[in-house]
């Protein structure tokens, strides 16, 4: 899973004075990017398209020379993200599609996954919950296509804190986790035998 996507797309979008006050304009920036759209007082303002030299493209709204409002950015690598921009960054609800077929839908802040979100990988694995600066951090869940399921607390994208991991055969472990492994007090239930064992785990191994 790609943990985050940073979308700080600010550029000095002021344009030349000879198109100040024009309603529609086309301008070439010093970095060879080309803007086509609405301009007010020499700045990009309103609906427009910004085509970068590297073939990436932003289509959406601008305000006073910055991306502001609804917009869609398509990168030359093939991934794209669509959502609400504030001062050049995604802030609010957005949807990201990777070039590999993965998808994130949820909240952004300052260009990163922040708030409630859902990340679905091409292979069908789904992780949903609270994201902080691009990673699951807080309550959430991850479910694989092999019917492995974890629900509980995360820290920087890893199982960390209290949680429950369910295996494909129905067996489960519930208790404390650290850095993605059972670590601390817990209970393991074997679905085949119906037996349970409780005690302490250390780095994924039962200590008794």
Protein Blocks (a to p, Z undefined) as FASTA:
>chain_A
ZZbdcddfbdcfbdcfklgoiabdcdddfkopacedddeehiaedjdddddfkopacddd
deehiaedjdddddfklpacddddeehiacdjdddddfkopacedddeehiaedjddddd
fkopacedddeehiacdjdddddfkopacedddeehiaedjdddddfkopacedddeehi
aedjdddddfknopacedddeehiaeZZ
